[in-house]
Amino acid sequence: MLTKILITLGVIAAIYLLFIKGKRALPPPQAQHPGRVIDNEPDAPTVSRLPSYAAFGAVLVLLVISGVWILLQWQAGQQVYSVQVTNTSTGESSSYHVKRDDIEGRRFTTIDGVIVTLADTELMEVVGQ
């Protein structure tokens, strides 16, 4: 956890140094003198917009990929499985229908909202439908 915080602070510091401090290091623009026209100066260099378009495109691609990944994870979690619980000492078995996201170790919640916690003598078998 501490490393995540330190990495985040490092990225914030790097951005601050690159963009905020970097702009202050540039020389101030030359003041225009009214009434004085100089025709011999070349035009100011044009700034290419390609890096900003590339950055916008990269962010857009990352957002689309993240959205698709989240959607696929959600769909996988909504998949319904048949869970068969067998008591090893008596041999009795029960069957339940459970969503994938609702299975947590030796405890699960059925589609009907019933919370089932397994004892040490019970076995759980998960079968996809």
PyMOL commands that set and color helices and strands:
alter all, ss='L'
color gray80, all
select helices_A, chain A and resi 2-25+50-77
alter helices_A, ss='H'
color red, helices_A
select strands_A, chain A and resi 80-87+93-104+107-110+115-117+122-128
alter strands_A, ss='S'
color yellow, strands_A
deselect
rebuild
show_as cartoon
